[in-house]
Amino acid sequence: MNPLYRNATPGRFPNSWYAASVDLPADRPPLYGDIKADVSIVGAGFNGLSAARHLAEKGLDVVVLDAHRAGFGASGRYGGQVGSGFNADQEDLARRYSHDVAHHLWSLAEEAKADIRETCAAHIPEARYTPGIAHGCYSPKETAEYASYADHLAQHYDYDQITTYDADAFRALVKSPRYQGGILDRGAGHIHPLRYALGLAKLAEAAGARLYDRSEVHHIAHGDPATLRTGKGRVSANHVILAGNGYLPNIERKVAAKVMPINSFICATEPLGERAAEVLTQDIAVADSKFVVNYFRMSEDRRFLFGGRESYSIGFPKDISTALIARMINLFPQLKGVGIDYVWGGTLGITMTRLPALQRIAPNILSGAGFSGHGVALSGLAGKVMGEAIAGQAGRFDTLADLKIPNFPGGAAFRAPLLALAMTWYSLRDRLGV
């Protein structure tokens, strides 16, 4: 079944705390009939909406098509962590490419964070950008490795926002008995992701972009112009941006070969009130060093939002809650028996290298996907640089497109079973502490 609908009712947001804590706008109409545009964008998440905003502000006629609604996919569902860098450390990037490339990539990632901070401050304060992401470690060795990396960033990138904590100090911040130390990055932060996505949609429309809901693109005919077909309409566009990420159906094999859709899940407890301080003593987001990562934070009404438990099949498991809540209680035994008010999931995109896959599919068709857990910041950056490339300044797009992202072995047909085998191994390593 089409991954757009297997786990979702068309156009209906999941029963998440995010959706329950926003004033959802009225549905936008779907596309009917034939229209023309300078740029047509497939997908109305952070990536597509960022591109739409920047292009419309440059005076281009922009059309955004989404199979569901703006903010419906991963952008409006996950942890909202505005992380530093990429899902690869700077030392690794320098080894793979060069020191100059690594520095350029770091500067781009810093710009991505700054864009979110500034956009929230100026236009979307309801998204509540809040500084601080901690990373929990499960051994003194891991803590030492994180501390060494923080020193590397300070010495070589002038990044002095990271504080290292030993076991006792970290447990005073994140009250889990499992962590043996960690770091706190004050240059990173977290947002309410759905409010941010909805705010970006308003900014794009205010700049002149046209957004259409319930308008799945089922075919793209390459050419100049390219033609995008939906169930009830057609767009002729001089340029196309594919921004569906993990929700993009298999309409472009070059994207499907490099980007794997995976599912992740979040629960939200009942409001904890004063008990919230028994879990986190500061308003920060947290991730940890497990390969199958745990990520969590408090909501503004003091619910504990806990996410993790990736799934590498297209369909959601029949029981989302049991394993996810067990992971939460393992980290925070003090939450045993707490009420769970919301449980939801969604789909994101990863690549073999965990670096984003920006591609020039055709001379006038660009794609950005596979942000691999760093999508809050990097997907917006991708939209921005794709917009620059369409406007005639392709240098920063080319820097990201030059990252070496291999195809999954066997292409789209075999990527899921092969990765599932790999993840079984990594999950076992996590459990054994290897």
C-alpha positions as CSV (number, residue, x, y, z in Angstrom):
1,M,0.0,0.0,0.0
2,N,1.1,3.6,-0.6
3,P,3.2,4.7,2.4
4,L,1.2,7.9,2.4
5,Y,-1.9,6.2,3.7
6,R,-1.0,2.9,5.3
7,N,-0.7,4.4,8.7
8,A,-2.9,7.5,8.3
9,T,-6.4,8.7,7.5
10,P,-6.2,11.1,4.6
11,G,-5.8,14.7,5.9
12,R,-6.4,13.8,9.5
13,F,-3.6,14.6,12.0
14,P,-2.6,11.8,14.4
15,N,-4.0,11.9,18.0
16,S,-0.8,13.5,19.3
17,W,-0.2,16.0,22.0
18,Y,1.2,18.3,19.3
19,A,-2.1,18.3,17.4
20,A,-4.1,18.7,20.6
21,S,-2.1,21.8,21.6
22,V,-2.6,23.9,18.4
23,D,-5.4,25.6,16.7
24,L,-5.5,23.7,13.5
25,P,-6.3,25.8,10.5
26,A,-9.1,25.0,8.1
27,D,-8.3,22.6,5.4
28,R,-6.9,24.2,2.3
29,P,-8.7,23.2,-1.0
30,P,-7.1,20.5,-3.2
31,L,-5.8,21.3,-6.6
32,Y,-8.4,21.2,-9.3
33,G,-7.7,21.7,-13.0
34,D,-4.6,22.8,-14.8
35,I,-2.3,25.5,-13.5
36,K,1.2,26.9,-14.2
37,A,3.9,27.9,-11.8
38,D,7.5,28.9,-11.8
39,V,8.2,26.3,-9.1
40,S,6.1,23.4,-7.9
41,I,7.0,21.8,-4.5
42,V,6.0,18.3,-3.5
43,G,5.6,18.1,0.3
44,A,4.5,20.7,2.9
45,G,6.9,20.0,5.7
46,F,9.9,22.1,7.0
47,N,11.8,21.4,3.8
48,G,9.1,22.3,1.2
49,L,7.7,25.2,3.2
50,S,11.1,26.7,3.7
51,A,11.8,26.5,0.0
52,A,8.3,27.9,-0.8
53,R,8.8,30.9,1.6
54,H,12.3,31.8,0.3
55,L,11.3,31.4,-3.4
56,A,8.1,33.4,-3.0
57,E,9.9,36.2,-1.2
58,K,12.2,36.4,-4.3
59,G,9.1,37.0,-6.4
60,L,8.6,33.5,-8.0
61,D,5.2,32.0,-8.5
62,V,5.3,28.9,-6.2
63,V,2.8,26.1,-5.8
64,V,3.1,23.5,-2.9
65,L,1.2,20.2,-3.2
66,D,0.7,17.9,-0.2
67,A,-1.1,14.6,-0.1
68,H,-2.4,15.4,3.3
69,R,-2.0,18.9,4.9
70,A,0.9,21.3,5.8
71,G,2.8,19.9,8.8
72,F,1.1,16.5,8.6
73,G,4.2,14.4,8.2
74,A,7.4,14.1,10.3
75,S,7.8,17.8,10.6
76,G,4.7,18.0,12.8
77,R,5.2,14.8,14.8
78,Y,8.6,14.3,16.2
79,G,10.9,15.5,19.0
80,G,11.4,19.1,17.7
81,Q,15.1,19.0,18.5
82,V,17.1,21.7,16.8
83,G,20.4,19.9,16.9
84,S,24.0,21.0,16.1
85,G,25.8,19.7,13.1
86,F,24.9,16.6,11.1
87,N,24.3,12.9,12.1
88,A,28.1,12.4,11.7
89,D,30.7,14.2,13.7
90,Q,33.0,16.8,12.3
91,E,36.1,14.7,12.7
92,D,34.5,12.0,10.6
93,L,33.4,14.6,8.0
94,A,37.0,16.0,7.8
95,R,38.4,12.5,7.2
96,R,35.8,11.6,4.5
97,Y,36.0,14.9,2.7
98,S,38.4,17.6,3.8
99,H,38.9,20.1,6.6
100,D,37.5,22.9,4.4
101,V,34.4,20.9,3.5
102,A,33.9,20.0,7.2
103,H,34.1,23.6,8.2
104,H,31.7,24.7,5.4
105,L,29.2,22.0,6.5
106,W,29.4,23.1,10.1
107,S,28.8,26.7,9.1
108,L,25.7,25.6,7.2
109,A,24.4,23.7,10.1
110,E,25.0,26.6,12.4
111,E,23.0,28.8,10.0
112,A,20.2,26.3,10.0
113,K,19.9,26.6,13.8
114,A,20.1,30.4,13.6
115,D,17.4,30.5,11.0
116,I,15.0,28.7,13.3
117,R,15.8,30.8,16.3
118,E,15.3,34.0,14.4
119,T,12.2,32.8,12.6
120,C,10.6,31.8,16.0
121,A,11.6,35.1,17.6
122,A,10.3,37.3,14.7
123,H,7.3,35.4,13.4
124,I,6.4,32.2,15.2
125,P,6.9,32.8,19.0
126,E,4.2,30.2,19.7
127,A,6.7,27.5,18.6
128,R,8.6,28.3,21.8
129,Y,12.2,27.9,20.8
130,T,14.1,26.9,24.0
131,P,17.9,26.5,24.2
132,G,19.5,23.3,25.4
133,I,19.9,19.7,24.2
134,A,21.6,17.1,26.5
135,H,23.1,13.8,25.4
136,G,23.2,11.0,27.9
137,C,26.0,8.4,28.0
138,Y,25.8,4.9,29.3
139,S,29.5,4.6,30.4
140,P,32.4,6.7,31.6
141,K,34.1,5.8,28.3
142,E,31.3,7.3,26.3
143,T,31.3,10.4,28.5
144,A,35.0,10.9,27.9
145,E,34.5,10.5,24.1
146,Y,31.8,13.2,24.1
147,A,34.0,15.5,26.2
148,S,36.8,15.0,23.8
149,Y,34.5,15.9,20.9
150,A,33.3,19.0,22.7
151,D,37.0,20.0,23.1
152,H,37.5,19.4,19.4
153,L,34.6,21.7,18.5
154,A,35.9,24.4,20.8
155,Q,39.4,24.3,19.5
156,H,38.7,23.9,15.7
157,Y,35.3,25.4,15.3
158,D,35.2,28.1,18.1
159,Y,32.1,26.4,19.4
160,D,32.0,26.8,23.2
161,Q,28.4,26.0,23.9
162,I,28.9,22.5,25.3
163,T,29.4,21.6,29.0
164,T,30.5,18.1,30.1
165,Y,29.0,16.4,33.2
166,D,30.2,13.5,35.2
167,A,27.6,10.9,36.4
168,D,26.5,12.7,39.5
169,A,26.2,16.1,37.8
170,F,24.3,14.7,34.8
171,R,21.9,12.8,37.1
172,A,21.1,16.1,38.8
173,L,20.0,17.4,35.4
174,V,18.5,14.2,33.9
175,K,17.2,12.0,36.7
176,S,17.8,8.6,35.2
177,P,19.9,6.0,37.0
178,R,21.0,4.6,33.7
179,Y,23.2,7.5,32.6
180,Q,26.9,7.6,33.5
181,G,27.5,11.2,32.4
182,G,26.8,13.3,29.4
183,I,26.9,16.8,27.8
184,L,24.6,19.8,27.5
185,D,24.7,21.8,24.3
186,R,23.3,25.3,24.9
187,G,23.7,26.2,21.3
188,A,21.1,23.6,20.3
189,G,17.5,23.8,21.3
190,H,13.9,22.5,20.9
191,I,10.6,23.7,19.5
192,H,7.0,22.7,19.2
193,P,7.4,21.3,15.7
194,L,3.8,21.4,14.5
195,R,3.3,25.0,15.6
196,Y,6.5,25.8,13.7
197,A,5.4,24.0,10.6
198,L,2.0,25.7,10.6
199,G,3.8,29.1,11.1
200,L,6.0,28.4,8.1
201,A,3.0,27.6,6.0
202,K,1.5,31.0,6.9
203,L,4.8,32.8,6.1
204,A,4.9,31.1,2.7
205,E,1.4,32.0,1.9
206,A,1.9,35.6,3.1
207,A,4.9,35.8,0.6
208,G,2.6,34.6,-2.2
209,A,3.0,30.8,-2.4
210,R,-0.1,28.8,-3.2
211,L,-0.7,25.7,-0.9
212,Y,-3.0,22.8,-1.8
213,D,-4.0,20.1,0.6
214,R,-5.1,16.5,-0.3
215,S,-3.2,16.8,-3.6
216,E,-1.0,13.7,-3.9
217,V,1.4,13.8,-6.8
218,H,1.2,10.4,-8.5
219,H,3.3,11.2,-11.6
220,I,6.0,13.6,-12.7
221,A,6.8,14.0,-16.4
222,H,10.3,15.3,-16.9
223,G,10.7,18.1,-19.4
224,D,10.8,21.9,-19.6
225,P,8.4,22.6,-18.2
226,A,7.9,19.5,-16.0
227,T,4.4,18.3,-15.4
228,L,3.0,17.1,-12.1
229,R,-0.2,15.2,-12.0
230,T,-2.5,14.8,-9.0
231,G,-5.8,13.0,-8.8
232,K,-7.8,16.0,-9.9
233,G,-5.3,18.5,-11.3
234,R,-2.0,19.2,-13.1
235,V,0.8,21.7,-12.6
236,S,3.2,22.8,-15.4
237,A,6.3,24.1,-13.6
238,N,9.6,25.4,-14.8
239,H,11.2,23.9,-11.7
240,V,10.3,21.1,-9.3
241,I,11.4,20.5,-5.7
242,L,10.8,17.0,-4.2
243,A,10.4,17.5,-0.4
244,G,8.3,14.5,0.7
245,N,11.2,12.8,2.5
246,G,10.0,9.6,4.2
247,Y,6.5,10.2,2.9
248,L,7.4,10.6,-0.7
249,P,5.8,7.7,-2.7
250,N,7.9,5.9,-5.2
251,I,7.5,8.5,-8.0
252,E,11.2,9.1,-8.4
253,R,13.5,6.1,-8.3
254,K,16.7,8.2,-7.7
255,V,15.2,9.4,-4.4
256,A,13.8,6.0,-3.4
257,A,17.2,4.3,-4.0
258,K,19.0,6.6,-1.5
259,V,16.3,7.3,1.1
260,M,14.7,4.7,3.4
261,P,11.4,5.5,5.2
262,I,11.4,4.4,8.8
263,N,8.9,4.8,11.6
264,S,9.4,6.2,15.1
265,F,7.0,6.7,17.9
266,I,6.3,9.1,20.8
267,C,4.1,9.0,23.9
268,A,3.0,11.9,26.1
269,T,2.2,11.3,29.8
270,E,-0.5,13.0,31.8
271,P,0.6,16.4,33.2
272,L,3.2,15.7,35.9
273,G,2.9,19.0,37.8
274,E,5.7,19.2,40.4
275,R,6.7,15.6,39.6
276,A,8.3,16.9,36.4
277,A,11.3,18.0,38.4
278,E,11.8,14.3,39.4
279,V,12.6,13.6,35.7
280,L,14.2,16.8,34.3
281,T,15.4,19.7,36.3
282,Q,15.7,22.1,33.4
283,D,13.6,22.8,30.3
284,I,15.9,21.0,27.9
285,A,15.5,18.2,25.3
286,V,17.6,15.0,25.7
287,A,18.8,12.3,23.4
288,D,21.2,9.5,24.3
289,S,24.0,7.4,22.8
290,K,22.0,4.3,21.9
291,F,22.1,3.5,18.2
292,V,18.3,3.0,18.4
293,V,18.1,6.4,20.1
294,N,15.8,7.5,23.0
295,Y,14.7,11.2,22.9
296,F,12.6,13.2,25.3
297,R,11.7,16.5,26.9
298,M,8.9,18.1,28.9
299,S,6.0,19.9,27.2
300,E,4.9,23.3,28.3
301,D,2.1,21.8,30.4
302,R,4.6,19.4,32.0
303,R,3.8,16.2,30.2
304,F,6.8,14.0,29.5
305,L,7.2,13.5,25.8
306,F,9.2,10.3,25.2
307,G,10.2,9.0,21.8
308,G,12.1,6.2,20.2
309,R,11.6,2.5,19.1
310,E,12.3,2.8,15.4
311,S,10.4,0.4,13.1
312,Y,11.8,-0.5,9.7
313,S,8.6,-1.8,8.1
314,I,6.2,0.5,6.3
315,G,3.3,-0.4,8.6
316,F,3.1,0.5,12.2
317,P,3.2,-2.4,14.7
318,K,-0.3,-3.3,16.1
319,D,0.9,-2.4,19.6
320,I,2.9,0.9,19.6
321,S,2.6,1.5,23.3
322,T,4.0,-1.5,25.2
323,A,7.6,-1.5,24.0
324,L,7.8,2.3,23.9
325,I,6.6,2.7,27.5
326,A,8.9,-0.1,28.7
327,R,11.8,1.8,27.3
328,M,10.7,4.9,29.1
329,I,10.3,3.1,32.4
330,N,13.7,1.5,32.0
331,L,15.2,4.9,31.9
332,F,12.9,6.5,34.5
333,P,11.6,3.9,37.0
334,Q,10.0,6.7,38.9
335,L,7.4,7.1,36.1
336,K,6.1,3.5,36.6
337,G,2.3,3.7,36.6
338,V,2.1,7.2,35.3
339,G,-0.9,7.9,33.0
340,I,-0.3,8.0,29.2
341,D,-2.6,10.3,27.4
342,Y,-1.2,10.2,23.8
343,V,0.8,7.7,21.7
344,W,1.5,8.4,18.0
345,G,4.0,7.7,15.3
346,G,5.1,8.8,11.9
347,T,7.7,8.3,9.1
348,L,11.0,10.0,8.5
349,G,13.8,9.3,6.0
350,I,17.3,8.1,6.6
351,T,20.3,7.4,4.3
352,M,23.1,4.8,4.4
353,T,25.5,7.3,5.7
354,R,23.0,9.3,7.8
355,L,23.9,12.4,5.8
356,P,21.2,14.2,3.9
357,A,20.7,13.3,0.2
358,L,20.4,16.5,-1.9
359,Q,20.2,15.6,-5.6
360,R,19.7,17.2,-9.0
361,I,17.3,14.6,-10.4
362,A,17.1,16.5,-13.8
363,P,18.2,20.0,-14.8
364,N,15.0,21.5,-13.4
365,I,14.1,18.9,-10.7
366,L,15.8,19.0,-7.2
367,S,15.3,16.7,-4.3
368,G,16.2,17.0,-0.6
369,A,15.6,14.1,1.8
370,G,17.1,11.6,4.2
371,F,17.9,14.0,7.1
372,S,18.3,11.0,9.5
373,G,17.2,12.5,12.8
374,H,18.5,16.0,12.2
375,G,15.6,17.2,10.1
376,V,14.3,20.0,12.2
377,A,17.3,22.2,11.3
378,L,18.7,20.6,8.2
379,S,15.5,20.1,6.2
380,G,14.8,23.8,6.5
381,L,18.3,24.5,5.4
382,A,17.9,22.2,2.4
383,G,14.7,24.1,1.4
384,K,16.6,27.3,1.6
385,V,19.6,26.2,-0.5
386,M,17.4,24.5,-3.1
387,G,15.6,27.8,-3.4
388,E,19.0,29.5,-3.9
389,A,19.9,27.0,-6.7
390,I,16.6,27.6,-8.5
391,A,17.2,31.4,-8.2
392,G,20.7,30.9,-9.9
393,Q,23.0,30.6,-6.9
394,A,23.8,26.9,-6.7
395,G,27.1,26.9,-4.7
396,R,25.7,25.9,-1.3
397,F,23.3,23.4,-2.9
398,D,26.3,21.8,-4.7
399,T,28.2,21.5,-1.4
400,L,25.4,19.4,0.1
401,A,24.8,17.5,-3.2
402,D,28.5,16.6,-3.4
403,L,28.1,14.5,-0.2
404,K,28.6,10.8,-1.1
405,I,25.3,9.1,-0.4
406,P,25.3,5.5,-1.8
407,N,22.2,3.7,-2.9
408,F,20.7,1.1,-0.5
409,P,21.8,-2.4,-1.7
410,G,19.3,-3.7,-4.1
411,G,17.6,-0.3,-4.4
412,A,14.1,0.4,-3.0
413,A,13.0,-3.2,-3.2
414,F,15.6,-4.6,-0.8
415,R,16.5,-1.6,1.4
416,A,14.0,-2.5,4.2
417,P,14.8,-6.1,4.8
418,L,18.6,-5.5,4.7
419,L,18.4,-2.6,7.0
420,A,16.1,-4.5,9.4
421,L,18.8,-7.1,9.7
422,A,21.4,-4.4,10.5
423,M,19.1,-2.8,13.0
424,T,18.5,-6.2,14.8
425,W,22.2,-6.3,15.3
426,Y,22.5,-2.8,16.5
427,S,19.6,-3.2,18.9
428,L,21.3,-6.3,20.3
429,R,24.5,-4.2,20.8
430,D,22.5,-1.6,22.6
431,R,21.0,-4.1,25.0
432,L,24.4,-5.8,25.7
433,G,26.1,-2.4,26.1
434,V,28.7,-3.3,23.4
